[in-house]
Amino acid sequence: MPSTYDTLLNVVLLNCALVCIVVFIHNETLLRLSTMLGKMRKSHHFRLIVAVLGCLISHALQVWVFATAFWFMHHADGWGLLTGNFSGSLLDCVYFSFSTFTTLGYGDIVPLGQLRYLTGIEGLTGFLLLTWSASFLFLEMQRYWPAR
């Protein structure tokens, strides 16, 4: 049986790895969107739609990264459980991850054990990445939106 410190170290390392993965995904998405938007010769409306859709796809991918971690941790020994209105399916993990990432937090699925740490980190990370997207979209609108 691993000690409490071994378990805590594993949780911290897993959380750090997941945060690094989703931050990398988001950074790459915004860099590529910025480059692509600069080369587009379409209207400012179309540019904004492309930027919003790119951000949404990126966030959905990030949610799936966390959901996959929740699914594996829930089905592995020693990481904790997701309880409540939860069937154990990957789609339930995706639903839980979306509500956590967006800090909506319905409360119908509740994490127990080590999964609580990942839940907190996902909420904080989601909040930061969503505001990063909002800032990016604001700057893109300033750059390409015509003055009236």
JOZI-V716681 format. One record per run of one state. SS is the DSSP state (helix for helix, strand for strand, loop for the rest). FROM is the first residue (numbers start at 1). TO is the last residue. If there is no record, write none. Layout:
ss;from;to
SS;FROM;TO
SS;FROM;TO
This chain:
ss;from;to
loop;1;3
helix;4;39
loop;40;43
helix;44;75
loop;76;80
strand;81;84
loop;85;89
helix;90;101
loop;102;108
strand;109;112
loop;113;114
helix;115;144
loop;145;148
